[in-house]
Amino acid sequence: PEIVIDDQFRDADLILLGPQIRYQLKRLREKYPDTQFEMIPSKIYSDVDGAALLNYAREKMNEPEEVSQAVSA
């Protein structure tokens, strides 16, 4: 919920949103211009692939270090 953004994630470097709330992305980016919002790709979301999600987040934050696939379980 958006209240969580206001209260807990104001200083977050990146907030990842699930595909089911894609419709809120533009509004959130406008309301919180200093916060980076990205959509979790559907494939990563549906596969519940934690390693791929971490790699995606690092890519979006320009941190190229990859996570081993052994992390996902």
mmCIF file of the N, C-alpha and C atoms, coordinates in Angstrom:
data_MODEL
# 
_entry.id   MODEL 
# 
loop_
_atom_site.group_PDB 
_atom_site.id 
_atom_site.type_symbol 
_atom_site.label_atom_id 
_atom_site.label_alt_id 
_atom_site.label_comp_id 
_atom_site.label_asym_id 
_atom_site.label_entity_id 
_atom_site.label_seq_id 
_atom_site.pdbx_PDB_ins_code 
_atom_site.Cartn_x 
_atom_site.Cartn_y 
_atom_site.Cartn_z 
_atom_site.occupancy 
_atom_site.B_iso_or_equiv 
_atom_site.pdbx_formal_charge 
_atom_site.auth_seq_id 
_atom_site.auth_comp_id 
_atom_site.auth_asym_id 
_atom_site.auth_atom_id 
_atom_site.pdbx_PDB_model_num 
ATOM 1   N N  . PRO A 1 1  ? 0.824  -1.210  0.000   1.00 0.00 ? 1  PRO A N  1 
ATOM 2   C CA . PRO A 1 1  ? 0.000  0.000   0.000   1.00 0.00 ? 1  PRO A CA 1 
ATOM 3   C C  . PRO A 1 1  ? 0.863  1.266   0.000   1.00 0.00 ? 1  PRO A C  1 
ATOM 4   N N  . GLU A 1 2  ? 0.314  2.314   -0.573  1.00 0.00 ? 2  GLU A N  1 
ATOM 5   C CA . GLU A 1 2  ? 1.061  3.564   -0.683  1.00 0.00 ? 2  GLU A CA 1 
ATOM 6   C C  . GLU A 1 2  ? 1.470  4.127   0.675   1.00 0.00 ? 2  GLU A C  1 
ATOM 7   N N  . ILE A 1 3  ? 0.697  3.905   1.690   1.00 0.00 ? 3  ILE A N  1 
ATOM 8   C CA . ILE A 1 3  ? 1.043  4.397   3.025   1.00 0.00 ? 3  ILE A CA 1 
ATOM 9   C C  . ILE A 1 3  ? 2.396  3.846   3.464   1.00 0.00 ? 3  ILE A C  1 
ATOM 10  N N  . VAL A 1 4  ? 2.740  2.658   3.041   1.00 0.00 ? 4  VAL A N  1 
ATOM 11  C CA . VAL A 1 4  ? 4.033  2.064   3.370   1.00 0.00 ? 4  VAL A CA 1 
ATOM 12  C C  . VAL A 1 4  ? 5.154  2.892   2.750   1.00 0.00 ? 4  VAL A C  1 
ATOM 13  N N  . ILE A 1 5  ? 4.946  3.378   1.537   1.00 0.00 ? 5  ILE A N  1 
ATOM 14  C CA . ILE A 1 5  ? 5.954  4.213   0.887   1.00 0.00 ? 5  ILE A CA 1 
ATOM 15  C C  . ILE A 1 5  ? 6.172  5.473   1.702   1.00 0.00 ? 5  ILE A C  1 
ATOM 16  N N  . ASP A 1 6  ? 5.079  6.116   2.107   1.00 0.00 ? 6  ASP A N  1 
ATOM 17  C CA . ASP A 1 6  ? 5.186  7.335   2.901   1.00 0.00 ? 6  ASP A CA 1 
ATOM 18  C C  . ASP A 1 6  ? 5.927  7.099   4.210   1.00 0.00 ? 6  ASP A C  1 
ATOM 19  N N  . ASP A 1 7  ? 5.601  6.029   4.888   1.00 0.00 ? 7  ASP A N  1 
ATOM 20  C CA . ASP A 1 7  ? 6.129  5.798   6.228   1.00 0.00 ? 7  ASP A CA 1 
ATOM 21  C C  . ASP A 1 7  ? 7.482  5.108   6.275   1.00 0.00 ? 7  ASP A C  1 
ATOM 22  N N  . GLN A 1 8  ? 7.715  4.128   5.428   1.00 0.00 ? 8  GLN A N  1 
ATOM 23  C CA . GLN A 1 8  ? 8.875  3.269   5.601   1.00 0.00 ? 8  GLN A CA 1 
ATOM 24  C C  . GLN A 1 8  ? 9.926  3.347   4.504   1.00 0.00 ? 8  GLN A C  1 
ATOM 25  N N  . PHE A 1 9  ? 9.558  3.737   3.310   1.00 0.00 ? 9  PHE A N  1 
ATOM 26  C CA . PHE A 1 9  ? 10.499 3.638   2.203   1.00 0.00 ? 9  PHE A CA 1 
ATOM 27  C C  . PHE A 1 9  ? 10.857 4.978   1.571   1.00 0.00 ? 9  PHE A C  1 
ATOM 28  N N  . ARG A 1 10 ? 10.670 6.042   2.294   1.00 0.00 ? 10 ARG A N  1 
ATOM 29  C CA . ARG A 1 10 ? 10.960 7.367   1.765   1.00 0.00 ? 10 ARG A CA 1 
ATOM 30  C C  . ARG A 1 10 ? 12.415 7.483   1.284   1.00 0.00 ? 10 ARG A C  1 
ATOM 31  N N  . ASP A 1 11 ? 13.335 6.799   1.965   1.00 0.00 ? 11 ASP A N  1 
ATOM 32  C CA . ASP A 1 11 ? 14.752 6.879   1.617   1.00 0.00 ? 11 ASP A CA 1 
ATOM 33  C C  . ASP A 1 11 ? 15.238 5.689   0.804   1.00 0.00 ? 11 ASP A C  1 
ATOM 34  N N  . ALA A 1 12 ? 14.324 4.899   0.250   1.00 0.00 ? 12 ALA A N  1 
ATOM 35  C CA . ALA A 1 12 ? 14.712 3.719   -0.528  1.00 0.00 ? 12 ALA A CA 1 
ATOM 36  C C  . ALA A 1 12 ? 15.420 4.130   -1.813  1.00 0.00 ? 12 ALA A C  1 
ATOM 37  N N  . ASP A 1 13 ? 16.390 3.340   -2.213  1.00 0.00 ? 13 ASP A N  1 
ATOM 38  C CA . ASP A 1 13 ? 17.078 3.564   -3.484  1.00 0.00 ? 13 ASP A CA 1 
ATOM 39  C C  . ASP A 1 13 ? 16.229 3.100   -4.660  1.00 0.00 ? 13 ASP A C  1 
ATOM 40  N N  . LEU A 1 14 ? 15.423 2.077   -4.438  1.00 0.00 ? 14 LEU A N  1 
ATOM 41  C CA . LEU A 1 14 ? 14.623 1.489   -5.507  1.00 0.00 ? 14 LEU A CA 1 
ATOM 42  C C  . LEU A 1 14 ? 13.407 0.791   -4.895  1.00 0.00 ? 14 LEU A C  1 
ATOM 43  N N  . ILE A 1 15 ? 12.249 0.994   -5.485  1.00 0.00 ? 15 ILE A N  1 
ATOM 44  C CA . ILE A 1 15 ? 11.046 0.279   -5.069  1.00 0.00 ? 15 ILE A CA 1 
ATOM 45  C C  . ILE A 1 15 ? 10.542 -0.503  -6.278  1.00 0.00 ? 15 ILE A C  1 
ATOM 46  N N  . LEU A 1 16 ? 10.412 -1.815  -6.097  1.00 0.00 ? 16 LEU A N  1 
ATOM 47  C CA . LEU A 1 16 ? 9.948  -2.694  -7.160  1.00 0.00 ? 16 LEU A CA 1 
ATOM 48  C C  . LEU A 1 16 ? 8.466  -2.977  -6.967  1.00 0.00 ? 16 LEU A C  1 
ATOM 49  N N  . LEU A 1 17 ? 7.718  -2.835  -8.042  1.00 0.00 ? 17 LEU A N  1 
ATOM 50  C CA . LEU A 1 17 ? 6.269  -3.035  -8.003  1.00 0.00 ? 17 LEU A CA 1 
ATOM 51  C C  . LEU A 1 17 ? 5.887  -4.287  -8.767  1.00 0.00 ? 17 LEU A C  1 
ATOM 52  N N  . GLY A 1 18 ? 4.937  -5.034  -8.233  1.00 0.00 ? 18 GLY A N  1 
ATOM 53  C CA . GLY A 1 18 ? 4.428  -6.218  -8.911  1.00 0.00 ? 18 GLY A CA 1 
ATOM 54  C C  . GLY A 1 18 ? 3.545  -5.835  -10.084 1.00 0.00 ? 18 GLY A C  1 
ATOM 55  N N  . PRO A 1 19 ? 3.422  -6.729  -11.055 1.00 0.00 ? 19 PRO A N  1 
ATOM 56  C CA . PRO A 1 19 ? 2.644  -6.448  -12.266 1.00 0.00 ? 19 PRO A CA 1 
ATOM 57  C C  . PRO A 1 19 ? 1.192  -6.050  -12.004 1.00 0.00 ? 19 PRO A C  1 
ATOM 58  N N  . GLN A 1 20 ? 0.625  -6.510  -10.906 1.00 0.00 ? 20 GLN A N  1 
ATOM 59  C CA . GLN A 1 20 ? -0.779 -6.225  -10.634 1.00 0.00 ? 20 GLN A CA 1 
ATOM 60  C C  . GLN A 1 20 ? -1.043 -4.754  -10.307 1.00 0.00 ? 20 GLN A C  1 
ATOM 61  N N  . ILE A 1 21 ? -0.007 -3.966  -10.021 1.00 0.00 ? 21 ILE A N  1 
ATOM 62  C CA . ILE A 1 21 ? -0.223 -2.540  -9.737  1.00 0.00 ? 21 ILE A CA 1 
ATOM 63  C C  . ILE A 1 21 ? 0.506  -1.648  -10.743 1.00 0.00 ? 21 ILE A C  1 
ATOM 64  N N  . ARG A 1 22 ? 0.701  -2.176  -11.932 1.00 0.00 ? 22 ARG A N  1 
ATOM 65  C CA . ARG A 1 22 ? 1.352  -1.410  -13.007 1.00 0.00 ? 22 ARG A CA 1 
ATOM 66  C C  . ARG A 1 22 ? 0.658  -0.061  -13.232 1.00 0.00 ? 22 ARG A C  1 
ATOM 67  N N  . TYR A 1 23 ? -0.647 -0.025  -13.079 1.00 0.00 ? 23 TYR A N  1 
ATOM 68  C CA . TYR A 1 23 ? -1.420 1.188   -13.326 1.00 0.00 ? 23 TYR A CA 1 
ATOM 69  C C  . TYR A 1 23 ? -1.021 2.331   -12.388 1.00 0.00 ? 23 TYR A C  1 
ATOM 70  N N  . GLN A 1 24 ? -0.348 2.048   -11.274 1.00 0.00 ? 24 GLN A N  1 
ATOM 71  C CA . GLN A 1 24 ? 0.040  3.088   -10.320 1.00 0.00 ? 24 GLN A CA 1 
ATOM 72  C C  . GLN A 1 24 ? 1.441  3.663   -10.581 1.00 0.00 ? 24 GLN A C  1 
ATOM 73  N N  . LEU A 1 25 ? 2.193  3.070   -11.472 1.00 0.00 ? 25 LEU A N  1 
ATOM 74  C CA . LEU A 1 25 ? 3.590  3.455   -11.690 1.00 0.00 ? 25 LEU A CA 1 
ATOM 75  C C  . LEU A 1 25 ? 3.755  4.936   -12.029 1.00 0.00 ? 25 LEU A C  1 
ATOM 76  N N  . LYS A 1 26 ? 3.031  5.436   -12.998 1.00 0.00 ? 26 LYS A N  1 
ATOM 77  C CA . LYS A 1 26 ? 3.183  6.831   -13.417 1.00 0.00 ? 26 LYS A CA 1 
ATOM 78  C C  . LYS A 1 26 ? 2.860  7.791   -12.274 1.00 0.00 ? 26 LYS A C  1 
ATOM 79  N N  . ARG A 1 27 ? 1.786  7.525   -11.568 1.00 0.00 ? 27 ARG A N  1 
ATOM 80  C CA . ARG A 1 27 ? 1.385  8.392   -10.464 1.00 0.00 ? 27 ARG A CA 1 
ATOM 81  C C  . ARG A 1 27 ? 2.416  8.378   -9.333  1.00 0.00 ? 27 ARG A C  1 
ATOM 82  N N  . LEU A 1 28 ? 2.948  7.210   -9.015  1.00 0.00 ? 28 LEU A N  1 
ATOM 83  C CA . LEU A 1 28 ? 3.960  7.116   -7.963  1.00 0.00 ? 28 LEU A CA 1 
ATOM 84  C C  . LEU A 1 28 ? 5.237  7.855   -8.349  1.00 0.00 ? 28 LEU A C  1 
ATOM 85  N N  . ARG A 1 29 ? 5.645  7.715   -9.606  1.00 0.00 ? 29 ARG A N  1 
ATOM 86  C CA . ARG A 1 29 ? 6.844  8.433   -10.063 1.00 0.00 ? 29 ARG A CA 1 
ATOM 87  C C  . ARG A 1 29 ? 6.644  9.950   -9.982  1.00 0.00 ? 29 ARG A C  1 
ATOM 88  N N  . GLU A 1 30 ? 5.434  10.404  -10.278 1.00 0.00 ? 30 GLU A N  1 
ATOM 89  C CA . GLU A 1 30 ? 5.149  11.840  -10.192 1.00 0.00 ? 30 GLU A CA 1 
ATOM 90  C C  . GLU A 1 30 ? 5.086  12.310  -8.739  1.00 0.00 ? 30 GLU A C  1 
ATOM 91  N N  . LYS A 1 31 ? 4.488  11.523  -7.866  1.00 0.00 ? 31 LYS A N  1 
ATOM 92  C CA . LYS A 1 31 ? 4.330  11.910  -6.463  1.00 0.00 ? 31 LYS A CA 1 
ATOM 93  C C  . LYS A 1 31 ? 5.653  11.834  -5.701  1.00 0.00 ? 31 LYS A C  1 
ATOM 94  N N  . TYR A 1 32 ? 6.514  10.882  -6.062  1.00 0.00 ? 32 TYR A N  1 
ATOM 95  C CA . TYR A 1 32 ? 7.799  10.682  -5.393  1.00 0.00 ? 32 TYR A CA 1 
ATOM 96  C C  . TYR A 1 32 ? 8.925  10.777  -6.421  1.00 0.00 ? 32 TYR A C  1 
ATOM 97  N N  . PRO A 1 33 ? 9.221  11.979  -6.918  1.00 0.00 ? 33 PRO A N  1 
ATOM 98  C CA . PRO A 1 33 ? 10.197 12.117  -7.997  1.00 0.00 ? 33 PRO A CA 1 
ATOM 99  C C  . PRO A 1 33 ? 11.632 11.740  -7.607  1.00 0.00 ? 33 PRO A C  1 
ATOM 100 N N  . ASP A 1 34 ? 11.936 11.695  -6.326  1.00 0.00 ? 34 ASP A N  1 
ATOM 101 C CA . ASP A 1 34 ? 13.290 11.353  -5.896  1.00 0.00 ? 34 ASP A CA 1 
ATOM 102 C C  . ASP A 1 34 ? 13.461 9.864   -5.618  1.00 0.00 ? 34 ASP A C  1 
ATOM 103 N N  . THR A 1 35 ? 12.418 9.087   -5.864  1.00 0.00 ? 35 THR A N  1 
ATOM 104 C CA . THR A 1 35 ? 12.456 7.645   -5.625  1.00 0.00 ? 35 THR A CA 1 
ATOM 105 C C  . THR A 1 35 ? 12.368 6.917   -6.962  1.00 0.00 ? 35 THR A C  1 
ATOM 106 N N  . GLN A 1 36 ? 13.204 5.915   -7.138  1.00 0.00 ? 36 GLN A N  1 
ATOM 107 C CA . GLN A 1 36 ? 13.181 5.121   -8.366  1.00 0.00 ? 36 GLN A CA 1 
ATOM 108 C C  . GLN A 1 36 ? 12.187 3.977   -8.207  1.00 0.00 ? 36 GLN A C  1 
ATOM 109 N N  . PHE A 1 37 ? 11.209 3.921   -9.083  1.00 0.00 ? 37 PHE A N  1 
ATOM 110 C CA . PHE A 1 37 ? 10.211 2.850   -9.125  1.00 0.00 ? 37 PHE A CA 1 
ATOM 111 C C  . PHE A 1 37 ? 10.414 2.059   -10.408 1.00 0.00 ? 37 PHE A C  1 
ATOM 112 N N  . GLU A 1 38 ? 10.369 0.749   -10.309 1.00 0.00 ? 38 GLU A N  1 
ATOM 113 C CA . GLU A 1 38 ? 10.467 -0.120  -11.477 1.00 0.00 ? 38 GLU A CA 1 
ATOM 114 C C  . GLU A 1 38 ? 9.456  -1.248  -11.329 1.00 0.00 ? 38 GLU A C  1 
ATOM 115 N N  . MET A 1 39 ? 8.987  -1.737  -12.454 1.00 0.00 ? 39 MET A N  1 
ATOM 116 C CA . MET A 1 39 ? 8.084  -2.880  -12.468 1.00 0.00 ? 39 MET A CA 1 
ATOM 117 C C  . MET A 1 39 ? 8.906  -4.167  -12.455 1.00 0.00 ? 39 MET A C  1 
ATOM 118 N N  . ILE A 1 40 ? 8.484  -5.127  -11.660 1.00 0.00 ? 40 ILE A N  1 
ATOM 119 C CA . ILE A 1 40 ? 9.109  -6.441  -11.689 1.00 0.00 ? 40 ILE A CA 1 
ATOM 120 C C  . ILE A 1 40 ? 8.663  -7.115  -12.988 1.00 0.00 ? 40 ILE A C  1 
ATOM 121 N N  . PRO A 1 41 ? 9.598  -7.556  -13.807 1.00 0.00 ? 41 PRO A N  1 
ATOM 122 C CA . PRO A 1 41 ? 9.196  -8.240  -15.039 1.00 0.00 ? 41 PRO A CA 1 
ATOM 123 C C  . PRO A 1 41 ? 8.293  -9.443  -14.727 1.00 0.00 ? 41 PRO A C  1 
ATOM 124 N N  . SER A 1 42 ? 7.292  -9.635  -15.550 1.00 0.00 ? 42 SER A N  1 
ATOM 125 C CA . SER A 1 42 ? 6.304  -10.704 -15.334 1.00 0.00 ? 42 SER A CA 1 
ATOM 126 C C  . SER A 1 42 ? 6.954  -12.070 -15.174 1.00 0.00 ? 42 SER A C  1 
ATOM 127 N N  . LYS A 1 43 ? 7.948  -12.370 -15.976 1.00 0.00 ? 43 LYS A N  1 
ATOM 128 C CA . LYS A 1 43 ? 8.615  -13.683 -15.920 1.00 0.00 ? 43 LYS A CA 1 
ATOM 129 C C  . LYS A 1 43 ? 9.266  -13.890 -14.559 1.00 0.00 ? 43 LYS A C  1 
ATOM 130 N N  . ILE A 1 44 ? 9.993  -12.900 -14.068 1.00 0.00 ? 44 ILE A N  1 
ATOM 131 C CA . ILE A 1 44 ? 10.647 -13.006 -12.762 1.00 0.00 ? 44 ILE A CA 1 
ATOM 132 C C  . ILE A 1 44 ? 9.587  -13.135 -11.674 1.00 0.00 ? 44 ILE A C  1 
ATOM 133 N N  . TYR A 1 45 ? 8.527  -12.339 -11.784 1.00 0.00 ? 45 TYR A N  1 
ATOM 134 C CA . TYR A 1 45 ? 7.458  -12.358 -10.790 1.00 0.00 ? 45 TYR A CA 1 
ATOM 135 C C  . TYR A 1 45 ? 6.766  -13.726 -10.742 1.00 0.00 ? 45 TYR A C  1 
ATOM 136 N N  . SER A 1 46 ? 6.408  -14.249 -11.899 1.00 0.00 ? 46 SER A N  1 
ATOM 137 C CA . SER A 1 46 ? 5.676  -15.511 -11.937 1.00 0.00 ? 46 SER A CA 1 
ATOM 138 C C  . SER A 1 46 ? 6.549  -16.705 -11.549 1.00 0.00 ? 46 SER A C  1 
ATOM 139 N N  . ASP A 1 47 ? 7.850  -16.612 -11.825 1.00 0.00 ? 47 ASP A N  1 
ATOM 140 C CA . ASP A 1 47 ? 8.769  -17.689 -11.454 1.00 0.00 ? 47 ASP A CA 1 
ATOM 141 C C  . ASP A 1 47 ? 9.209  -17.605 -9.991  1.00 0.00 ? 47 ASP A C  1 
ATOM 142 N N  . VAL A 1 48 ? 8.878  -16.503 -9.316  1.00 0.00 ? 48 VAL A N  1 
ATOM 143 C CA . VAL A 1 48 ? 9.303  -16.256 -7.939  1.00 0.00 ? 48 VAL A CA 1 
ATOM 144 C C  . VAL A 1 48 ? 10.807 -16.519 -7.838  1.00 0.00 ? 48 VAL A C  1 
ATOM 145 N N  . ASP A 1 49 ? 11.544 -15.857 -8.733  1.00 0.00 ? 49 ASP A N  1 
ATOM 146 C CA . ASP A 1 49 ? 12.987 -16.064 -8.874  1.00 0.00 ? 49 ASP A CA 1 
ATOM 147 C C  . ASP A 1 49 ? 13.742 -14.951 -8.150  1.00 0.00 ? 49 ASP A C  1 
ATOM 148 N N  . GLY A 1 50 ? 14.099 -15.199 -6.916  1.00 0.00 ? 50 GLY A N  1 
ATOM 149 C CA . GLY A 1 50 ? 14.764 -14.195 -6.093  1.00 0.00 ? 50 GLY A CA 1 
ATOM 150 C C  . GLY A 1 50 ? 16.108 -13.752 -6.643  1.00 0.00 ? 50 GLY A C  1 
ATOM 151 N N  . ALA A 1 51 ? 16.900 -14.686 -7.164  1.00 0.00 ? 51 ALA A N  1 
ATOM 152 C CA . ALA A 1 51 ? 18.208 -14.330 -7.720  1.00 0.00 ? 51 ALA A CA 1 
ATOM 153 C C  . ALA A 1 51 ? 18.043 -13.424 -8.941  1.00 0.00 ? 51 ALA A C  1 
ATOM 154 N N  . ALA A 1 52 ? 17.105 -13.773 -9.820  1.00 0.00 ? 52 ALA A N  1 
ATOM 155 C CA . ALA A 1 52 ? 16.862 -12.945 -11.003 1.00 0.00 ? 52 ALA A CA 1 
ATOM 156 C C  . ALA A 1 52 ? 16.341 -11.571 -10.608 1.00 0.00 ? 52 ALA A C  1 
ATOM 157 N N  . LEU A 1 53 ? 15.505 -11.521 -9.575  1.00 0.00 ? 53 LEU A N  1 
ATOM 158 C CA . LEU A 1 53 ? 14.981 -10.239 -9.112  1.00 0.00 ? 53 LEU A CA 1 
ATOM 159 C C  . LEU A 1 53 ? 16.101 -9.361  -8.552  1.00 0.00 ? 53 LEU A C  1 
ATOM 160 N N  . LEU A 1 54 ? 16.994 -9.943  -7.781  1.00 0.00 ? 54 LEU A N  1 
ATOM 161 C CA . LEU A 1 54 ? 18.120 -9.184  -7.246  1.00 0.00 ? 54 LEU A CA 1 
ATOM 162 C C  . LEU A 1 54 ? 19.017 -8.681  -8.366  1.00 0.00 ? 54 LEU A C  1 
ATOM 163 N N  . ASN A 1 55 ? 19.281 -9.528  -9.361  1.00 0.00 ? 55 ASN A N  1 
ATOM 164 C CA . ASN A 1 55 ? 20.077 -9.094  -10.516 1.00 0.00 ? 55 ASN A CA 1 
ATOM 165 C C  . ASN A 1 55 ? 19.378 -7.961  -11.265 1.00 0.00 ? 55 ASN A C  1 
ATOM 166 N N  . TYR A 1 56 ? 18.069 -8.058  -11.423 1.00 0.00 ? 56 TYR A N  1 
ATOM 167 C CA . TYR A 1 56 ? 17.292 -7.015  -12.090 1.00 0.00 ? 56 TYR A CA 1 
ATOM 168 C C  . TYR A 1 56 ? 17.386 -5.700  -11.317 1.00 0.00 ? 56 TYR A C  1 
ATOM 169 N N  . ALA A 1 57 ? 17.231 -5.777  -10.003 1.00 0.00 ? 57 ALA A N  1 
ATOM 170 C CA . ALA A 1 57 ? 17.309 -4.573  -9.166  1.00 0.00 ? 57 ALA A CA 1 
ATOM 171 C C  . ALA A 1 57 ? 18.692 -3.946  -9.267  1.00 0.00 ? 57 ALA A C  1 
ATOM 172 N N  . ARG A 1 58 ? 19.716 -4.761  -9.219  1.00 0.00 ? 58 ARG A N  1 
ATOM 173 C CA . ARG A 1 58 ? 21.088 -4.226  -9.337  1.00 0.00 ? 58 ARG A CA 1 
ATOM 174 C C  . ARG A 1 58 ? 21.306 -3.579  -10.700 1.00 0.00 ? 58 ARG A C  1 
ATOM 175 N N  . GLU A 1 59 ? 20.776 -4.191  -11.730 1.00 0.00 ? 59 GLU A N  1 
ATOM 176 C CA . GLU A 1 59 ? 20.883 -3.618  -13.081 1.00 0.00 ? 59 GLU A CA 1 
ATOM 177 C C  . GLU A 1 59 ? 20.214 -2.241  -13.121 1.00 0.00 ? 59 GLU A C  1 
ATOM 178 N N  . LYS A 1 60 ? 19.030 -2.140  -12.539 1.00 0.00 ? 60 LYS A N  1 
ATOM 179 C CA . LYS A 1 60 ? 18.302 -0.876  -12.536 1.00 0.00 ? 60 LYS A CA 1 
ATOM 180 C C  . LYS A 1 60 ? 19.016 0.182   -11.709 1.00 0.00 ? 60 LYS A C  1 
ATOM 181 N N  . MET A 1 61 ? 19.797 -0.253  -10.728 1.00 0.00 ? 61 MET A N  1 
ATOM 182 C CA . MET A 1 61 ? 20.544 0.684   -9.888  1.00 0.00 ? 61 MET A CA 1 
ATOM 183 C C  . MET A 1 61 ? 21.982 0.837   -10.373 1.00 0.00 ? 61 MET A C  1 
ATOM 184 N N  . ASN A 1 62 ? 22.272 0.277   -11.558 1.00 0.00 ? 62 ASN A N  1 
ATOM 185 C CA . ASN A 1 62 ? 23.605 0.336   -12.147 1.00 0.00 ? 62 ASN A CA 1 
ATOM 186 C C  . ASN A 1 62 ? 24.664 -0.308  -11.269 1.00 0.00 ? 62 ASN A C  1 
ATOM 187 N N  . GLU A 1 63 ? 24.316 -1.429  -10.662 1.00 0.00 ? 63 GLU A N  1 
ATOM 188 C CA . GLU A 1 63 ? 25.256 -2.233  -9.884  1.00 0.00 ? 63 GLU A CA 1 
ATOM 189 C C  . GLU A 1 63 ? 25.389 -3.582  -10.584 1.00 0.00 ? 63 GLU A C  1 
ATOM 190 N N  . PRO A 1 64 ? 26.441 -3.772  -11.368 1.00 0.00 ? 64 PRO A N  1 
ATOM 191 C CA . PRO A 1 64 ? 26.522 -4.940  -12.251 1.00 0.00 ? 64 PRO A CA 1 
ATOM 192 C C  . PRO A 1 64 ? 26.783 -6.288  -11.592 1.00 0.00 ? 64 PRO A C  1 
ATOM 193 N N  . GLU A 1 65 ? 27.108 -6.348  -10.312 1.00 0.00 ? 65 GLU A N  1 
ATOM 194 C CA . GLU A 1 65 ? 27.435 -7.625  -9.673  1.00 0.00 ? 65 GLU A CA 1 
ATOM 195 C C  . GLU A 1 65 ? 26.264 -8.600  -9.768  1.00 0.00 ? 65 GLU A C  1 
ATOM 196 N N  . GLU A 1 66 ? 26.547 -9.815  -10.236 1.00 0.00 ? 66 GLU A N  1 
ATOM 197 C CA . GLU A 1 66 ? 25.497 -10.823 -10.399 1.00 0.00 ? 66 GLU A CA 1 
ATOM 198 C C  . GLU A 1 66 ? 25.412 -11.711 -9.180  1.00 0.00 ? 66 GLU A C  1 
ATOM 199 N N  . VAL A 1 67 ? 24.223 -12.230 -8.943  1.00 0.00 ? 67 VAL A N  1 
ATOM 200 C CA . VAL A 1 67 ? 23.984 -13.165 -7.860  1.00 0.00 ? 67 VAL A CA 1 
ATOM 201 C C  . VAL A 1 67 ? 23.991 -14.562 -8.448  1.00 0.00 ? 67 VAL A C  1 
ATOM 202 N N  . SER A 1 68 ? 24.607 -15.482 -7.769  1.00 0.00 ? 68 SER A N  1 
ATOM 203 C CA . SER A 1 68 ? 24.642 -16.865 -8.212  1.00 0.00 ? 68 SER A CA 1 
ATOM 204 C C  . SER A 1 68 ? 23.240 -17.439 -8.309  1.00 0.00 ? 68 SER A C  1 
ATOM 205 N N  . GLN A 1 69 ? 22.983 -18.242 -9.303  1.00 0.00 ? 69 GLN A N  1 
ATOM 206 C CA . GLN A 1 69 ? 21.690 -18.896 -9.441  1.00 0.00 ? 69 GLN A CA 1 
ATOM 207 C C  . GLN A 1 69 ? 21.442 -19.870 -8.292  1.00 0.00 ? 69 GLN A C  1 
ATOM 208 N N  . ALA A 1 70 ? 22.491 -20.252 -7.584  1.00 0.00 ? 70 ALA A N  1 
ATOM 209 C CA . ALA A 1 70 ? 22.329 -21.151 -6.447  1.00 0.00 ? 70 ALA A CA 1 
ATOM 210 C C  . ALA A 1 70 ? 21.544 -20.495 -5.315  1.00 0.00 ? 70 ALA A C  1 
ATOM 211 N N  . VAL A 1 71 ? 21.434 -19.167 -5.347  1.00 0.00 ? 71 VAL A N  1 
ATOM 212 C CA . VAL A 1 71 ? 20.699 -18.450 -4.305  1.00 0.00 ? 71 VAL A CA 1 
ATOM 213 C C  . VAL A 1 71 ? 19.218 -18.746 -4.396  1.00 0.00 ? 71 VAL A C  1 
ATOM 214 N N  . SER A 1 72 ? 18.688 -18.902 -5.597  1.00 0.00 ? 72 SER A N  1 
ATOM 215 C CA . SER A 1 72 ? 17.248 -19.125 -5.740  1.00 0.00 ? 72 SER A CA 1 
ATOM 216 C C  . SER A 1 72 ? 16.892 -20.546 -5.312  1.00 0.00 ? 72 SER A C  1 
ATOM 217 N N  . ALA A 1 73 ? 15.831 -20.609 -4.558  1.00 0.00 ? 73 ALA A N  1 
ATOM 218 C CA . ALA A 1 73 ? 15.393 -21.925 -4.102  1.00 0.00 ? 73 ALA A CA 1 
ATOM 219 C C  . ALA A 1 73 ? 13.885 -21.950 -3.968  1.00 0.00 ? 73 ALA A C  1 
# 
